Amino acid sequence: MTLDIKTNPGNGGLYCFFEYEGKEYCADLCVLPLHPDDDTECMVFKSIGGKVSDWSGLYCKRDIPVTASALTECVKEFIESLESKK
C-alpha cells in the first residue's frame, strides 16, 4: 500500500488521507502532548475532500513509533477491520 504521508504541522506527527470502497478517511499518528509519559496514538477519522468530517475515532492504536511505516500498518489494520465486518 502506497500512502501520501505528510507531516502534521498542528501536532508534529504524521497523517494521510486514503480511500477504501469509495469512502475517504484520514489517519493521524502523533505524540499525545498532554500525557506525561509521551504516549503515541494513531487514529482514523472519516473525511471528505481532504478534510476531516467527523472527529469520532473509527480506529485507535497507542504506544507505537511515529514513523511512516507505523502509520501505514495502522491503515492496513483499519482496512482489515472493515473487511472482517463484511
Rosetta blueprint (number, residue, H / E / L):
1 M L
2 T L
3 L L
4 D L
5 I L
6 K E
7 T E
8 N L
9 P L
10 G L
11 N L
12 G L
13 G L
14 L E
15 Y E
16 C E
17 F E
18 F E
19 E E
20 Y E
21 E L
22 G L
23 K E
24 E E
25 Y E
26 C E
27 A E
28 D E
29 L E
30 C E
31 V E
32 L L
33 P L
34 L L
35 H L
36 P L
37 D L
38 D L
39 D L
40 T E
41 E E
42 C E
43 M E
44 V E
45 F E
46 K E
47 S E
48 I E
49 G L
50 G L
51 K E
52 V E
53 S E
54 D E
55 W E
56 S E
57 G E
58 L E
59 Y E
60 C E
61 K E
62 R E
63 D L
64 I L
65 P L
66 V L
67 T L
68 A H
69 S H
70 A H
71 L H
72 T H
73 E H
74 C H
75 V H
76 K H
77 E H
78 F H
79 I H
80 E H
81 S H
82 L H
83 E H
84 S H
85 K L
86 K L
